[in-house]
């Protein structure tokens, strides 16, 4: 129940409880809180049992934890052997490396040689401009062309 509370937080809660309720009232407060928690658990267990009986015998193995989408998907994926190929493909593909190579190509920087063969540069009829290569900046007196649609 308190798996996410560390030792320091627990000590802090105890000190605060002693300061707020005092050492003489603290045992009574702890009993009241534990009684309340016990009643809430009994209520939730009886509600779960009522739901199971209303659903019928075909849902006797139904677990309420399956209603959590993460748990449901994890159970479905663990039982599926077809995903072993997907896991193998995922382990061989490095998205960060691929994105860095594309960014380097767009920015005109040289990147480390890839193990996979690189795609040929885009050309039109074998004589077009190389779109992946950075163009030389224009000479100082020459102004870049103005494109009114781009602004």
C-alpha positions as CSV (number, residue, x, y, z in Angstrom):
1,X,0.0,0.0,0.0
2,X,2.8,2.4,0.9
3,X,5.3,1.2,-1.7
4,X,5.9,4.6,-3.1
5,X,6.6,6.3,0.2
6,X,10.2,6.4,1.3
7,X,11.6,6.2,4.8
8,X,12.1,10.0,5.0
9,X,8.5,10.7,4.0
10,X,7.2,8.1,6.5
11,X,9.2,9.6,9.4
12,X,7.9,13.1,8.3
13,X,4.3,11.9,8.4
14,X,4.8,10.3,11.9
15,X,6.3,13.5,13.2
16,X,3.5,15.6,11.7
17,X,0.9,13.2,13.2
18,X,2.5,13.5,16.7
19,X,2.6,17.3,16.4
20,X,-1.0,17.7,15.1
21,X,-2.8,15.1,17.3
22,X,-0.5,14.9,20.2
23,X,0.9,11.7,21.8
24,X,-2.2,11.1,23.9
25,X,-4.8,11.2,21.0
26,X,-2.5,9.5,18.4
27,X,-3.4,5.8,19.2
28,X,-7.1,6.6,18.9
29,X,-6.6,8.4,15.6
30,X,-4.6,5.4,14.2
31,X,-7.4,3.0,15.3
32,X,-10.0,5.2,13.6
33,X,-8.0,5.4,10.4
34,X,-7.3,1.7,10.3
35,X,-11.0,0.9,10.9
36,X,-11.9,3.3,8.1
37,X,-9.4,1.7,5.7
38,X,-10.7,-1.8,6.6
39,X,-14.3,-0.7,5.9
40,X,-13.4,0.7,2.5
41,X,-11.6,-2.5,1.6
42,X,-14.6,-4.6,2.7
43,X,-16.9,-2.3,0.7
44,X,-14.8,-2.6,-2.5
45,X,-14.4,-6.3,-2.1
46,X,-18.2,-6.8,-1.8
47,X,-18.8,-4.4,-4.8
48,X,-16.3,-6.5,-6.9
49,X,-18.1,-9.7,-5.8
50,X,-21.5,-8.3,-6.6
51,X,-20.3,-7.3,-10.1
52,X,-18.8,-10.7,-10.7
53,X,-22.1,-12.4,-9.7
54,X,-24.1,-10.1,-11.9
55,X,-21.9,-10.7,-14.9
56,X,-22.4,-14.4,-14.7
57,X,-20.3,-17.5,-14.8
58,X,-18.5,-16.7,-18.0
59,X,-16.8,-13.8,-16.3
60,X,-15.7,-15.6,-13.2
61,X,-12.0,-15.1,-14.1
62,X,-12.5,-11.4,-14.8
63,X,-9.9,-9.2,-13.1
64,X,-10.6,-5.5,-12.5
65,X,-7.0,-4.7,-13.1
66,X,-7.6,-5.6,-16.8
67,X,-9.7,-2.4,-17.0
68,X,-6.5,-0.4,-16.8
69,X,-5.5,0.1,-20.5
70,X,-1.8,-0.4,-19.9
71,X,-2.4,-3.7,-18.1
72,X,-4.8,-4.9,-20.8
73,X,-2.4,-4.0,-23.7
74,X,0.5,-5.6,-21.8
75,X,-1.4,-8.8,-21.3
76,X,-2.4,-8.9,-25.0
77,X,1.1,-8.2,-26.2
78,X,2.7,-10.8,-23.9
79,X,0.5,-13.6,-25.3
80,X,1.2,-12.7,-28.9
81,X,4.2,-14.6,-30.4
82,X,3.9,-12.7,-33.7
83,X,5.4,-9.6,-32.1
84,X,8.8,-11.3,-31.6
85,X,9.6,-10.2,-35.2
86,X,8.6,-6.6,-34.3
87,X,10.7,-6.7,-31.2
88,X,13.7,-8.0,-33.2
89,X,13.2,-5.2,-35.8
90,X,12.9,-2.6,-33.1
91,X,16.2,-3.7,-31.5
92,X,18.0,-3.4,-34.8
93,X,16.6,0.1,-35.7
94,X,18.2,3.1,-34.1
95,X,15.8,6.0,-34.6
96,X,18.1,8.6,-33.1
97,X,21.0,7.6,-35.4
98,X,18.7,7.8,-38.4
99,X,17.3,11.2,-37.4
100,X,20.9,12.5,-36.9
101,X,21.9,11.3,-40.4
102,X,18.9,13.0,-42.0
103,X,19.5,16.2,-40.1
104,X,23.2,16.2,-41.1
105,X,22.2,15.6,-44.8
106,X,19.7,18.5,-44.7
107,X,22.2,20.8,-43.0
108,X,25.0,19.7,-45.4
109,X,27.3,18.3,-42.7
110,X,29.2,15.1,-43.2
111,X,28.0,12.3,-41.0
112,X,29.7,9.0,-40.0
113,X,29.4,6.4,-42.6
114,X,26.3,4.3,-42.2
115,X,26.2,0.5,-42.2
116,X,23.2,0.6,-44.5
117,X,23.6,1.8,-48.1
118,X,22.7,5.4,-48.5
119,X,20.1,6.5,-51.0
120,X,21.2,8.1,-54.2
121,X,21.0,11.9,-54.4
122,X,17.9,13.2,-55.9
123,X,18.5,14.3,-59.5
124,X,16.2,15.0,-62.5
125,X,17.1,12.9,-65.5
126,X,20.5,12.4,-64.0
127,X,21.4,16.1,-64.4
128,X,19.4,17.9,-61.8
129,X,20.8,19.7,-58.7
130,X,21.9,17.7,-55.7
131,X,19.2,18.6,-53.1
132,X,21.0,16.9,-50.2
133,X,24.2,18.9,-50.7
134,X,24.5,22.4,-49.2
135,X,24.7,25.1,-51.8
136,X,27.5,27.7,-51.8
137,X,26.4,31.0,-50.3
138,X,25.9,33.8,-52.9
139,X,28.6,36.3,-53.5
140,X,28.6,39.4,-51.4
141,X,27.1,41.9,-54.0
142,X,24.6,39.3,-55.3
143,X,21.3,39.3,-53.4
144,X,19.4,36.1,-52.8
145,X,16.2,35.7,-54.9
146,X,13.0,37.1,-53.3
147,X,10.1,34.8,-53.1
148,X,6.9,36.6,-52.2
149,X,5.0,33.3,-51.7
150,X,7.5,32.2,-49.0
151,X,7.0,35.4,-46.9
